[in-house]
């Protein structure tokens, strides 16, 4: 399964041959191969959405992939928007029962979302690059929060369902830019060092107030194969205590695109294992 920006973007990318096969060493491109099964997912409130994701097949290895739009979640019957609202409410200090009541969902379902988002088995974010960097991710916190640090694990640190290490199969995020809606003057550029673990960017001063955070992927790189996994820092959850800082640098305006010029199947996608927003409600 590959997560894509939107269904429309996937259709265009398949037409132009922009989506490469994610299997290591293949080098093929994906083409249309029917659709996955039709299903209904729940949005906020009582609204339901009927979806039927595109299925694609590699021109060389003939392996198939489901292209899932980013507003959907694998194997879940609720949209990303619903689960994001639950995580934002958890970050505000609410318990799973209160969140479930507000979203009109079973408490056991909400508890499972929260555990999945903070546990070591959290699903990695896999994004099709389309030959270039510059992807944008918007984090909706649900209410103004005082942000003191941001953390990103810039590659797929873990294994797939078959137990295969996924670190060498996808590019890693090397540089990102963070933008805050309530304070557009505070723009931070972070270098991850391509570490196989958490890279933490402290916010200057006493933090910045924001209810929406925009992350721009400035640069991705091929994964360094001689990097050992690092211990995950403490402070689990969407918002919590500030993690120990990892050295970061400030860079000039971004130049989108990869520095590597030789073709490699790994260049088709990049992965992020986790993104954490650290801080607390304003006093």
C-alpha positions, 0 to 999 in steps of 0.5 A: 500500500502507498499513501498518495496526496489525493485520488486525482493526483494519483490518476495524473501520476499514473498517466505520466508514469511518475510513480515508481515501484517501491520494491527494492531493486525493481526499477519499474513504474506503476500503471493502472490495474483496476480498483480495490474493494469499495468501502464506506468510511465515517467523517466528522459527525454522521457523514459517511464517504464511499471510497474505492481506492485505485489499484496499480501494478508494476510494469516489471515485477507485476506486484500490485499496490493500493494507492490510498489517499492521505485523507483515509487511514489503512484498515480503519473505517474513520477518516484521517480528519476524525482520528486527527481530531481525537489526537488533538483532543488527547493533546489537550488533556482529555480522556478517551471516553470524553473524546469518544462522546464528542466524536460519537464513537465507541470508547474502545475504538478511540482508545485503540487510536490513541494507543496506536498513535503513541506506541512503537508500532505506529504506522509509518507515513509513506509518500510518493515523491513524483520526482521531486521534494517540496511536499506539504503536511498540515498538522491541525491541533484543534485548539491553540497550543504553546509549542516548545519543540517538534520531533520527526523520525525521518525514515521508516524505522521498523519492519513491514508485516513480513518482518523485513527492515524498511529503512533502506527501501525509501528516502529519508527526510533531511530538511524540513521547514516548520511554519506556525499559523498564529505567528508567521514570523517564526519559521524554523528550518530543521536538519535531521541528520538522516538519523535512524531515530528522533530528531528534535527541533526546540522552539526558540524562547518560551515557545510559539502559540499555534493551532495549525502547523505546516511542515514543508519537506525541503529535501530528502536523501537516500537512506544511509545504510550504515546507520544503526537505530538510535534510542527513542527519546522520552515524552511520548504522545502528541504533546508532552515534555520537551525531548532532549535537543538534537543539533539543528541548523538554519538553511537559506531558501530551499532548493527542491529536488534530490541531489542524487542523479543516478536512478534508483528505485528508492527515489520513488518514495520517502518515509517518516516514522513519526512526527510529534508536537511537544508543548502544553495548553497556554496558561 
